[in-house]
Amino acid sequence: MAASGGSPSPTTSSATSASSLATLALTPNGTNPPPSWWESVTKARSAILSLSSLLPSSVAATVSSLADSDRPALSLLSSSAAYGSVSLSLSSSSVSGSGSDPICHWLYDTYLSSDPDLRLIVLSFLPLISSLYLSRLPSPSSPLSGFEAVILAIYSSEVKSRGGRPLLVSVPDLSLPSLYHTPPKPVAVNHPKSPRSPTKIKLMLPPQPSVSVLSAPLEPQIAVKSTKRASILGACFDAYYSKISQMPSCSKVDLCEIIATWAGQFCPCRFELDEDRHNFDPLLSSPSSSSSIEVKHLGDKPDTCSLPVDNVSKEIGALQITEGDRHCNQGEDNGSDMSVGTGTRSKAGTRVPLPWELLQPLLRILGHCLLAPLNSTEVKDAASVAIRCVYARASHELMPQAILASRSLIQLDKSARDAAKATSMSVGAQNSTAGSNVTTPTKQRLQEVMMGSK
């Protein structure tokens, strides 16, 4: 794909297209001002009609009808039918992911436009593109230049938006009364060394918040190298997270299911933080531990003094530590039960390495899907499954940062669900009480009825 001419060429390599894209995205002169309203609508209608011509005739009419709305780009973004059709074509086409894939051409050209609403449409397909791309990496015969060009387009845009600066987070001083406490102004304090020495004044400065680096400065890339693949995808998901409030629910659900598949940890130990975990999986009804290090025991606090010598030796031998869990399948699972979506959406994925530069933005996305109040129940349920798979994966691979983050999100998810359940129960109790008050006659009403009968 080449960036010149406005349309990628199927005969050129992905490295050439990525180099041209990096030059275009990182050059200040290559930026265009935001289009006017009518220009934006015209571009969106043209893009939707172009997309409908690439889809099967059975869904082309549905997609092309979105061009007649007042805001065509947002209509396409929020259309679950269009999302499912594009996803199916993107994953099942004979040229899927190659340099000649017309859907990849359309996504590439659309993301290079200056219309922010059209760029949101491309970002909504990032989870599926990343999943298809990573699942086909082991096969050297699979052409992936189309996927790589779209990924590099998003990455180059993120490099330009950051301007060589890292992503920082300010952690407040925990010694303050609250996170919203305003420290007082510097105060002069007297510190006399001795009665005869002059008084010295020392300024007590307010505590400064500590600053941590979320993401290091990004470097321009002209190709998706194996050593940079995780950081490139992590930067792309940072861009996705920056616009996550505008992403459709179908894209969020797909991403949550894909993260669960990437974690590939569908063993029972993903439920070990749930009090009612025995209701999730019948394997958890056994007395064995759910972790990869299993501690076997015959009872709680055995009274070894009253046991014969043979029984004491058996009791001590039962406390041995054994590697692995017979129910965890050695802590691995291919996640085949999550690789196929329902409805018109088609997802593919496999267990992949999850370094911290890729896992960190995914955890922030899962946090939004779990706790954002406007998310649908489907999104929250999918995120709840995904974060438990990530926790199990982190526990098996001993990843301290991921264990801490995923465990905290699980606890927050449990607290939010318990609060919602308590609220619904209180509302139901109030409604039942109000209903009983309406049907039960009061004393005054009963007297009126008796007087009327007389």
Secondary structure as GFF3:
##gff-version 3
##sequence-region A 1 454
A	DSSP	three_ten_helix	4	6	.	.	.	ID=ss1
A	DSSP	alpha_helix	14	26	.	.	.	ID=ss2
A	DSSP	three_ten_helix	28	30	.	.	.	ID=ss3
A	DSSP	alpha_helix	37	52	.	.	.	ID=ss4
A	DSSP	alpha_helix	57	64	.	.	.	ID=ss5
A	DSSP	three_ten_helix	65	68	.	.	.	ID=ss6
A	DSSP	alpha_helix	72	78	.	.	.	ID=ss7
A	DSSP	alpha_helix	80	92	.	.	.	ID=ss8
A	DSSP	alpha_helix	102	111	.	.	.	ID=ss9
A	DSSP	alpha_helix	116	124	.	.	.	ID=ss10
A	DSSP	alpha_helix	126	135	.	.	.	ID=ss11
A	DSSP	alpha_helix	145	162	.	.	.	ID=ss12
A	DSSP	beta_strand	167	171	.	.	.	ID=ss13
A	DSSP	beta_strand	187	190	.	.	.	ID=ss14
A	DSSP	beta_strand	201	204	.	.	.	ID=ss15
A	DSSP	beta_strand	210	215	.	.	.	ID=ss16
A	DSSP	alpha_helix	229	242	.	.	.	ID=ss17
A	DSSP	three_ten_helix	244	246	.	.	.	ID=ss18
A	DSSP	alpha_helix	249	263	.	.	.	ID=ss19
A	DSSP	three_ten_helix	268	271	.	.	.	ID=ss20
A	DSSP	three_ten_helix	277	279	.	.	.	ID=ss21
A	DSSP	three_ten_helix	282	285	.	.	.	ID=ss22
A	DSSP	beta_strand	293	295	.	.	.	ID=ss23
A	DSSP	three_ten_helix	304	306	.	.	.	ID=ss24
A	DSSP	alpha_helix	309	317	.	.	.	ID=ss25
A	DSSP	beta_strand	321	323	.	.	.	ID=ss26
A	DSSP	three_ten_helix	329	331	.	.	.	ID=ss27
A	DSSP	three_ten_helix	336	338	.	.	.	ID=ss28
A	DSSP	alpha_helix	356	371	.	.	.	ID=ss29
A	DSSP	alpha_helix	377	397	.	.	.	ID=ss30
A	DSSP	alpha_helix	400	439	.	.	.	ID=ss31
A	DSSP	alpha_helix	443	453	.	.	.	ID=ss32
###
